[in-house]
Amino acid sequence: MHGELPKSNTTVAPATAPTQKKRKRWLIYLIVLIAVGGALYYVFGQKADQQQRRGRFFAGDGPVPVLAANAQLADVPVYLDAVGTTRALNTVTVRPQVDGKLLSVNFKEGQDVKRGDVLAQIDPTTFQAALDQAVAKKAMDEALLANAQNDLARYEQLAATNAINKQQADTQRSLVAQYTAQVKSDQAAIESAQATLGYATIRAPLDGRTGLRQVDEGNIVRASDTSGIVVITQLQPISVQFNLPQQYLGEVNAAFAQRPLEVDAQRSDNDAVLDRGKLTVVDNQVDPSTGTVKLRAEFPNANLQLWPGQFANVRLLINTLQQVVTIPTGAVQRGPNGTFVYVIKDGVATMRPIVVQRQDEARTVVRSGLTASEQVVTTGFARLTDGAKVTVSSGDTTPAAATDAPRRQRQNGAPGASGQRQNRGQ
């Protein structure tokens, strides 16, 4: 038919291979981007939510709960701390002074002895014989002297009448002087023999405690023996030697010149006081290799709490700060501009700078910036800001007593030099 249009035979050509690969590549990119975006949201989104929730928690509108304490006036002792070594004031090795057989030992190991107590006995037979011989020799010479003196008296009478030659009288006078000197020599020999005989009895030279016995009965002892018989150590009183850095020397000397300085000896594992004594000497020179000076304190040691060779913590009292402002150390905060505290007044905490004079783990002495009876925050600084409202929770608001003052004092919060827990003098 002439009026009909011809049918179209047109068809859509299939996509080429490169086009299909390109579409697949973009699909992979899209999936990777979605996965990365989900991971980033999981990591950072939750953290942001947590921070937001934390911020909402700390940004509460209510007053900040804190603990507080009142500043107080107190007398604060100032100590210098060191580690010392206990030393006996006297230690004697008892040695024999003569040779002989040891007949007896009259002490027990670890026994307390007094000066003059008999410790041991050496066979005195030969020494007694020497003494007897010296006594006999003196008696003989005394008899000769008496006879010579009688002859001299007769010769002098005869010489006065010219009955005999005067030279004969002078000779007799010289003989009397000779016998007199001999008698004196005999007396010296007797005293020497008596001393030697006395050495056969060994006595304690001082009050103290005996150690381990070095020799047994029946042995031959000699004066040249170096080990001796026993060592006696004086335990009461006893001393403790310790070192202090040289920067404290002037302060110690100034205080020592004014009064006796008290010293506490403490256990090395805690603060228990073993004994209380006095400083006795400051060494006359500083050790240039360590920069320290030696000091010695003496203790009564009535209960034998200190023992020679024992280490002990030493606490030297050099001063007492009278009626100073003290607060708990936990109240002191540090910032870019120095130390400060939060002072509570009418329920509001105000930041106030202070100057610290001395400080330890428990107590701080405030030089300036705070007055007694003012209340300071000791705990609860996490949400605290200058001018924030606070509520003081129940608790002890009074700092520890001044008598429980810090054993390790520091100045301006700085520890002592050379590992010493010392106080710097002001």
Order of alpha helices (4+ residues) and beta strands (2+ residues): alpha-alpha-beta-beta-beta-beta-beta-beta-alpha-alpha-beta-beta-beta-beta-beta-alpha-beta-beta-beta-beta-beta-beta-beta-beta-beta-beta-beta
